[in-house]
Amino acid sequence: MNKELRRAVIAGNWKMNKTRPEAKALIEELAPLVAQAKCGVVICVPYTNLQTALDLTAGTNIKVGAENCHWAKSGAFTGEISAEMLAEMGVEYVVIGHSERRQYFGETDVTVNQRVRAALDAGLKVILCVGELLEQREQGITEEICSMQTKIALGGVSEEELKNIIIAYEPVWAIGTGKTATADQANEVNGCIRGVIAKLYGEAAAQAMTVQYGGSMNAKNAEELLSKEHVDGGLIGGASLKAQDFATIVAAASK
């Protein structure tokens, strides 16, 4: 992390977990543990938990995000939620392009870009996920894949709008598998992503961009990962469901 140039952000991605009572218990346990954090703290929760999260985080330093949004403002899209609906609730962040959305629900680089555009237009902050498959890493095309995903996702996004985007590098082979990119691997790809931003928007914008790592970051490996120059926080999966573990990661990012 380089806190002189950019803000570190730790965001929890709860995925499809926690009923409302369970969400309430987790947030009530977490809030005092991260109250003195010197980094951004975000919890991205299932749609059914959004109001619970908004109510319980009011007046705290925890921001609330959704895990996806649709690209249309409204329409015949049964089961979908628009960015405007989220913004009207008071939601501040939204995760877009997570590998699980790409893998299971047909997300493409093009629809990711459409969702990014919709989220920015609604006034939301975006956590944009990019990352390679295991076979792509083995083929030595990690940088090409992450560069392409980043460029397409940011199509039509201005330098001013870029200030409302965080990029999360999430190697698909390290999500939910217990496998983690080494700190050097994470730093290398995050640096590559920053280089793409520099080519698109200039060096100043690149240095100001928060680039997270998200691939089985946990309480044990967070400090090493966050010690790297280009790792500006994390998008946390499983560890975000345990208040103590998540707080440990936040503490590592607060150093």
N, C-alpha and C positions, 0 to 999 in steps of 0.2 A: 504493500500500500504506500501511496505517497499522499498523505493527508494535506500537504501544503498545496497540492494542485487539484485534488478531487476528494469527494466525500466517500467514505466507506459506508456500505449499506449491507445489512444482514436481513434477508427476507426469508420467511418460512413459507413453504408450499405444502399445505396440509394434504393436498390431493383429495381422494374420496374417503375422508376419515372424519370422525367426531359428530355425534348428535349434538343438538343444542345444549343440553345439560352438560355433556362432556366438554364442549367448547367453552362454556361458561367456567367450568372448573379449571381448565387449562389456562385460560386468559387471566383469571384471578390469581393463579399461582405465578404466572409469568410476569405480570405487570410490575410488582415490586422488585423482582430480580433484575430487571433491565432499566429501572427508572433512572439510573445514573449513567446510562450508556453514552459514550462519546462517538457514536456512529448512528446512522439511520437504522431504525428497527421497523420491519413491516411483517404483517402476517397475512398471507393470501389463503383464504378459506373457501370452502364450498358455498354455493349460493345460499343454501338454507341457513348458514351460520353468519351471513354478512350483517344482518341487523343486530344479532347478539354481539358480534365483534365491535360494531360501531358504538353500541351503547356502552360496552364495558371498557373501551379504550378512550372514550371521551375524557379529555383533560389529562391524558397520559402522553408519553412520547412515542407510543406505538401507532403506526399508521396501518390502515386496512386495505387489502387488495383482493380482487377476484382472480379466479384461475383461468378465465377466458372471457371473450366477448364476441358477438357476431359483428360482421362488417356493415350490415344494413341498420338504418335507424329504426325501422319497424317493418312488418310485413308477414307473409305466410311462411314463417320459419319455425314450425312447431318445436318446442323444447329449447329454443335459443333465447339468449339474453343480450340486449343491445348495450352498447357503451353508454348511451344516454340514460338507460335505466339504472346503470351502476352509478353514474355521476349524480343522478337525482337523489339517490340514496345517501350520498356522501362518501362513497367509495373513492379512494384517491389513486390506487394503483391497479394494474391488471397485468397478469402474465399472458404473454402471447407467444405462440410457436413452440411450446414445450414439446419435447420429443414424443411424449405419450399421446399428445394431440395429433402429431404428424403420423405416428405409427398406427394408432387404433382408430382415428376418426377422420382420416383423409386430408389432413392439413397439408398444403403445399406452400412453397415459397411465395407463390402469387397470393394465396388467400391469407397468408401471414401478413404480407404487405397491406392487403385490404383491411385487415383487422387493426394493424398499427395505425393506419390512416383514420379509421373510425374512432379509435380510442383517443388519438390526439385531438381530433375535431371536437370530441365531447369534453375535452379538458382533463383527461386522465393522464397519469404517468404510466409509462410502459416498461415492463421488464421483458425484454426481447430475448428469447432463447435461440441459440445456435449450437450445433455440435455434430460430430461425425459418428458414423456407425463403426463397429469394430473392424469390419472388412475394409472400410475406407482408410482407417488408420494403418492397417497392415499393408495397404497398397501405397502408402506414403502420400496420400492426397488430403490429409487433414486440413492443411492451410487453404487449399483450393476450395474445399467444401465450405469451410467456415467463412471464407472471404465471399463466396458466391451467395450464401444464405444472408450474410450481413448486407451486401450490396442490394439484393433484391428486396429485402425487408424494408430498407430505408429509402426505396424509390419514392420520389416526390416529397421527402421530408426535408425541411429547410434547416439551416444551421441553428436558427433560433429554436425551432421545435425539438432539435436534437437534445436540448437541455432537459427535456422531459422524458428522456429514454435512458434506461440502464440496459446494458447488454450482459447476458449471462451465458458464459461458455459452459455447455453441458455435454460432455462426451457421452453419447448414447450408451456406450458399453459400460459406463460407470454409474448409471442411474438405477438405484434400487438393487444393485448387484453386490454391493459391498466392496467392489473394485474402485479404486480411486486413481486418477492420474497422479503421477508424482508431482511434487511442488514445482519442479523444473518444467515438466510437461505442461502443467496448467499455466505457468508463467509465460512459456513460449507461445502458446496459442493465444492467450490473452493479449500478448504483445503484438501478435499478428493481427488480431482484430483491431487493436488500437492503430496499427499501421494502415489498415483499410480506412478507418475514420480519418486519418491524416490525409490520405490521398483524396478522399471525397470532400472534406470540409476544412482541411488545414490543420497544422500542428497544434495550435492553441485549443481547438475543439477536441482534438484527440487526447490531449493531456488532461482536459477537463472531464472526459467521459469516464463514468464509473463502469468498470468491467468486472463482473462477479465471476466466481467459479462455482459451478453447481454439479457435483457428481460424487455423491457419498461423502461430502464434507461432514465431519462430525466433531464431537468434543475433543477427541484425541488427536486428530490431524489438523484441526483448524489453525492452530497457531503457526505451524510450519507453512501451510498454504498461504496464510495471510501475511507472512513475512516477505513474500515475493513482491517485487516492484509493481507488477501489472495486475495483481490480484486484489481488487478493491472491495472485497466482501464476498458474500456467498448467497446462493439460492439453495435453501436447506430443505431437504425432504424429510426423511424419517426422524432425524434429530429434532425437527421443529415440533414434533408431537410430544416431546418430553421437555417440560419447562426448564429443568436443571441443565440438560444438555444444550438446549438452545441458548440459555443464558450464558453458559460457558463459552459458546462461540461468539456471542455478542461481546463478552468481556475480552476475548482475544482480539476482536476488531476494534476495541476501544483503546488499546494500548498505543 
